[in-house]
């Protein structure tokens, strides 16, 4: 176990200790105790799951914040329809509009330190989360159009 893993586990149990003051459902507590007795490794596995999910949630929150920031920046810039009264008149005489600048590249996922925990690393690989920051949407990144602009009006 690394010192980072130890800190993560200690932090989780400190939060659990603070939450231990709330009333508990007796039937749920009894079921949890019975199932934990049947599977002694349940506590270990649950701690792993919580820490992996916290890591994934932090990455998702950072990604959302970045996308919201990009959206605000994009909305603050004038769109292609903006400009002066005569700004689009050249299109009336056969001139093609200038291509839009490519959007900035997407940021990398939050990177973990090189001494990332073994149990976190092994479980996140099977969690369905794309740790490399790639797109799991099923669409390729090279969606190019092979048609010609000659047929456009």
Protein Blocks (a to p, Z undefined) as FASTA:
>chain_A
ZZklmmmmmmmmmmmmmmmmpccdfklmmmmmmmmmmmmmlmmmmmmmmmmmmmmmmmmm
mmmmmmmmmmmmmmmpccfkgccfklmmmmmnopacddddddddddddddddfkbcfklm
mmmmmnopafkopafehpafklccfbdfklpZZ
